[in-house]
Each structure stands twice: as C-alpha cells, then as structure tokens.
C-alpha cells in the first residue's frame, strides 16, 4: 500500500477538543478503508501566510498513513465537504519519516539552517 502524508488546516474558532475529534474522524475513515495510521501530529494554532475564508489563523494537523487510494480519496472528499477545514494537502511518499516532523523538532530545524548558513559563509 502507498504511503501518504496529509496536512489540513482547521478553522481558528475550533477548540483543541474539536480539532482532535476531526482528526479522529479522518483517521477512522482511513482505518475503515483498510489503512494504517503511522503518525498524527497536532501543530497547534498558527498564523496563516494570507487570509483564507476571512481567517488569519488555523489549527494545523499532520496525518501520516499507509492506505489504499480509495480510502484516501474518501477522506479528502469528507474534508472538502467539511466547513471546519480551510485547506488540506495530501502528498504520496516513498517512505515514512522517522521521528517527529521538522515543525515539532526545532533542534534539527535550527541546526540545519545554521549548517546551510555556515557553508555559504565558508564559500
């Protein structure tokens, strides 16, 4: 089965509990379709780069899964119909990531940018 990484943005008016319920709903769709959830991460309330449907902020959630394409299409269909979802993006991956994402793992994100900056200065 293919690996997928889905990030969705929920409305800022929702509480953390409501965002958790949305995440559970979408993971249930994947599990019912015969897939497996490998990782879910709630990135919290973050500022958007531009307004989406009059919102300046949104709750970001990441779901990494191994699922048949039909189950992924059903989850995306439900996201399209939901008024609580501002945007979503699903990407097919060759392999799943190890450990936390770079959004949550600030240590590696900062060290990577320092390494790039140091290599540019040395050149």
C-alpha angles and dihedrals in degrees: 000000000000124000120238135190116201127186120185133181118217126198117278093233091070120098123233089256092054091049089050090052090051090051091049090050093053094043089051090055090054093046092047088051091057099263135126129232112223100177141359122188128184107209092187133224110335135174115257121231089234137001117284116190090342092305124127096186137034143182110252120209130180124204121186114192147164105220145141114267092245092062091048091051090051091051091050090048090054091048090052091053095047117096090204094066115081098181140348136188129192122194126186112230133202091218137000122260122252121234125348122340121261090255091063097033101070094168095067093037091056094043091050091054091046091050091051092047092048092050092050091049092050092053 
